[in-house]
Amino acid sequence: MAPGLTSLDSETTSNSWVTKPQVSRAIFPDGIKTSGQHPPIYHELRDFQSFPHSINEPTLWNAEDYRDHPERWVHRFSQEELADLSTAADSFRAAGTPLTGITQDNFPLPHFSSFLRSIRKELLDGKGFILFKGFPVEQWGNQKSAIAYMGLGTYLGYFVSQNGRGHVLGHVKDLGEDARQTDKVRIYRTNARQYFHADLCDIVGLLCIARALQGGESDIVSVHNVYNTLRAERPDVLKTLTEPIWYVDRKGEVSRGEDPYIRESVFYLEPKENGRVYCKWDPYFIHSLTRFSSAGLIPPLSPAQIEAANVLEATCKRLSLHMILEVGDIQFVSNSHVLHARTEYKDHAPPAPRRHLMRLWLATPVSEGGWFLSFKDRDEKKRGGIQVDDTAPRAELDAD
């Protein structure tokens, strides 16, 4: 075994490639299928001794550096940028192409695209977040807003499916589902608090269509600030978080023949020279596994894991940057080195609209500047996401 690699006798995933079958454009209009969830390549995982003692990269930031300096992370759309988006959206709608087939080629942004390329670089290799302001959702309505939003998103990454139903345009909205049914319910379909987590993609986007009466506010935190803090204060906790002992619930969103859970780490190192630390974490997918542990299929969370999860959440909260999304705001966040959270919320009474965010999950393959992840799909255009068999992508204009 190579020095510094985690020893695992079984479940070692090969990174060898096989020829992929052709994707039917009748099902996937842009010709690309979401890869879905996979276990890590276990022999590429590094042990704790291989992780850095501290991180000092452009991805490291403190909330204090941004809290009183919105000019460092907020961009208000210019009239030229909105005109670019409006023209492209109108042309796309007139062409009759399904929204799931939107690409840079059929959504040209001659004036805005160069700026978006710089934003993409900042999201991937810099601080990892930006807040756009002034997207005219009330003027444009849901259809044109969705087209313009997804079209903008194609300049940052490839959209991937967010659930087993193929939604590539997601809707964060309280549908009255019970957040306590953690083995069945996805928390974004409730009004419950969302703890610090990363989504199953490289970049997540949230467009605010309607605000809640109370709450529903956003918090983000630098993973590398959290890492340095844990390394200094609780190296025992950090060590636990680097170990591949964390089972992740797939909540039934699996293809034929796949396991209903995956064993992962929380903190990883890119498996290359000078590899960077990245994070994959969502406590809702960790704490919903009792149906499997009670049956003896997987071990229950150990006391050390429970403590590590609690310390991680508390550290994220202590170091976080708070923001409130107004109608027409778009937040983009990197999932490799930023964790995000949401406060519990209460909606307006009917007939006022409920809180509504349109969500994008975007993928960035290694060949196009994405992080070098320890997963076999790392160079697929639509890596990550959730794909169940050949479920077709869907881009509905509201939650269903």
Secondary structure, 3 states (H helix, E strand, C coil): CCCCECCCCCCCCCCCCCCCCCCCCCCCCCCCCCCECCCECHHHCECHHHCCCCCCCCCCCCCHHHHCCHHHCEEECCHHHHHHHHHHHHHHHHHCCCHHHCCCCCCCCCCCHHHHHHHHHHHHHCCCEEEEECCCHHHHHHHHHHHHHHHHHCCCCEECCCCCCCECCEEECCCCCCCCCCCCCCHHHCCCCEEEECCCCCEEEEEEEECCCEECCEEEEEHHHHHHHHHHHCHHHHHHHHCCCEEEECCCCCCCCCCCEEEECCEEECCCCCCCEEECCCHHHCCCCHHHHCCCCCCCCCHHHHHHHHHHHHHHHHHCEEECCCCCCEEEEECCCEEEEECCEECCCCCCCCCEEEEEEEECCHHHCCCCCCECCCCCCCCECCCCCCCCCECCCCCC
